[in-house]
């Protein structure tokens, strides 16, 4: 495991981000979803490294083995952490790949820092462009996010046990697509995050408006979503992102749930490699 000190400070203490750095060649940064960490990319890392890419996956602050500060879970801070990784590792010609909440980092990074160091972007099951229902945005009612927070406050282990089943559409896909052991691993990863980070990030991914960020994309972009996603509905996310991101291409994986990088990893990896090549 590697650790990177970011310049984001809380009471003069640097935030340490845990990351893996495998392979050589063009760098691709994998940004995990809520409430997991970099271990979620197991099915992608091998494929990418063996295809000649340098693969960097990191734990978002508050999750996995990274620092767990009390504050700093807004997307401006999270995008700055991503920028610190790119600058500290002196990366160029970077491909950004964000899953679910991680798609927000991709969007906010491009919105704030531009694409001088970025050549391609991938949004998978992503929360972009805006998850919250407002007068001008038909999406998810705020009560859904408040209910999630209440569930975590009441019984975080039980909440994530139930959440994992919806994450993978477990009842309909168990067996060949998803095992009980993988469901348990997902629970373990979720429980490694701090409670504070877990709660604060619900507000971040649920209520951050990325619509202006999406308009600033000027690199080839791939959007991948499952049409059976019960966590981030495709109508409120991918379909709208496709309209906002210039020249984006969208691929829908039939029957795939939110956690398609696991359940439909062969289909997803094939789409990803076609796009990268």
N, C-alpha and C positions, 0 to 999 in steps of 0.2 A: 504493500500500500504506500502511495505517495501522499504527502501533505503539502498544500500550497497556502501560504499566508496571503490573504487579500489585504488591500489597503482600507477596507471597510472596518471602522473601529467602533467598539462599544466600550466606553470608559477606558480608552487607550489600550484595549486588548484586540489584537488582530484576530480575524476570523480564519480558522484553519479549515480548508476544504480537502477532504479525502478524495483521491482519484486514482484510477488505473490508467496506465499509458502503455499500450501494446502496439507492436508492429512498427512499420516505417512506411514512408510514402506520404501521400496527401492526407492531411488530418481531417478526421470527422469527429465531432464532439456529440456525445449522446447525453441528452438531458432527460432525466427520469420523471415519472409522473408522481402525483400525490396518491397515497401516502408512503410510497416505496423508496428505493434508493438504487444505486448503480447496479446492484445484483440483478435487477429485472431484465437487463440486456443480455443475459446469458446466451440466448439463441441467435443474437445478432453479432456479438463480438467475434466469434470464431469465423463466421462467414466473411466479415469485413477484413479481418486481419489476413486471412488466407487469400483474400482477393487483392492484397497489396496496399491496404490502407493503414494509416496510423490511427488507432482508435483510442480516444480519450473519453472515459466515462467518469463522472464525479457525483458525489453526494451533495445535494442542495444543503445549504446551511439549515440546521435544525433536524436533519435526517441522517440515517446511517452512521458513519463514523466521522462526519464533519462536526465542527463546533455547533453548539446549541445555545446561541445567545437568546436573551429574552425578547429582543426586538429585531426589526430589520427584515420582515417577511413580505414587504411590499415589492412590487415588480421592478421598481427603479433600483432598489438595493440588490435584488436577485440578478438583474441584468448587469449591474456593476460587477458582481462576483464573476459572471461569465466573461465580461471584458477583462477582468484581472487575470483570469486563466489564459486567455488568448495573448495578452501582453506579456505576462510572466514567462510563458512557454515560447514566446516569440513565434507564434503560429501565423502562417500565411496560406492563402487559397483554401480557407476552411469551409467545410460542409457542416452546417448545423442541423441536428436532428432532434426535435422535441416531441415527447409523447405526453398527451393530456395536458396537465399543468405546465409541462416543459415547453409546450408550444407557445405559451405566454412569454417565456424567456426569449425564445427566438424572435417573436414579434417585437417585444419591447427593446431588445438589443438592436435590431435593425432600425427601429424608430428613433432610438437615442444616439446610436453610434455609427449608423450607416453600414455600408457593405464594402468598405475598402479592403477588409481582410476576409470577406465572405464571398464564395463563388456559387453556392447552392444552398437551398433550405428545404427541409422536409418537416411536415406537420402531420403527426399521427394521432388519431383519436383526440385531437387537440381542442382546447377550450376557446381558441380564437374563432371569431373576432370579439364576441361579447356575450357572456352567458346569462346576464341578468335581464329580466323582462322590464322594460321601461316604456314610456309613451311612444318612443320611436324604435323600439326593438322587441320583436316578438320572440321571447326565449323562455328562460326558466324563472318561475316565480321566486321571489326572495324568501318565501317561507320554506322552500326546499333546503336552502343553505342554512337557515336558522334551525331547522329540524336536524340536520346533520350535526351541527354544533351541540345541540342538546343531547343527542345520542352519545356523542363522544364524552361529554361532561358526565353523563349518568353512568356509562359503563363502556369505556373505550375498547376493552378486549371483545366484548360481545358485539359492539357496533362493527368492528372490523371483520369479525367472523361472518356477519351477515353481508357486509359490503363486498367481501371477496367473492361471494356467490354471485352477486349481481355484476361484479367486475368481469367475470368470465362466463356469465350465463350458465352457471355450473349445472343446474338441474337438467338443462337440455343438451349440454355438450360433454358431460362427464363420461369418462371412459377413454375413447380414442383421442379426444381433443384436450381434455384437462383431467388431471388426477387429483385425488384427495390430498396426496402429498404436496403437489404444487399449490393447492389451496392453502395448506398449512404453511408452506414457505412464504407465501404472500402475506399471511397473517404475521409471521415472524418479522418480516421486513417492515410492515406497517408499525409494529410495536416498538421498533428501534428509533422511531422519530420521537421528538419531545412532544408532550401534550400541547404546550404553548405554540410550537411551530405548526402542529397539526391543525389547531383551531384557527390560528391567524391566516394560514394559507387558504382556508375555505373562503374567507373574505376576499383574499387576493385573486384566486382563480374565478370566484363566483361573481365578483363585482368590478373587476378591472375592464375598462373599455379599450380594446386594441384596434378599433376600427381605423383610426388615423395611422397607427403603426403599420397596419396591413397595406395601406395605400402606398407606403414608402418602399415596399419590396421591389427591388429591381434586379433580382437574380432569379435563375430558373428555380421554380418551387414546385414540390410534389406534395399533394394533400392526399392522405390515405385515411379512410374511415370505414368502420363496419356498419352495415345497415341494420344491425340488431343491437347497437350500442345502447345500453340502458342507463349509462352513467352520464355521457355527453351526447345528447340526441343529435343525430346527423343534420337534422333540419335547422337546428339552432347554431350549428358550428360550421362544419365543413362546407355545406352548401352555400352559406353566406360568405365564408372566407374565400371560396372560389370566385365569387363575384367581385370581391374587393382587391384581391391580390393580382396585379397585372400578369397576364400570361401564365397563371398557375394551371397545372394539370391536376386533375382529381381522379383517384381510383377508389372505387367502392368494392370492398370485399364482401360478397354475399354471405349472409348468415353469421358474420363475424361480430363478436361482442366488443366491449371496450378494450379488454386485454388481448387484443388480436396479435400482439407481438409474441405471445405465448401460444394461444390456441390455434392461430393460423400463421405460425411463423414461417412456414415454407412458402405460402402464398405471398406474405409480406416481404420476405427476403428477396423473392424473385422480382417483385415490383421495384424494390429499392435498388437492387443491382442494375436492373434495366435503366433506371433513371440516372444512376451515378455514371454509367458507361456512356 
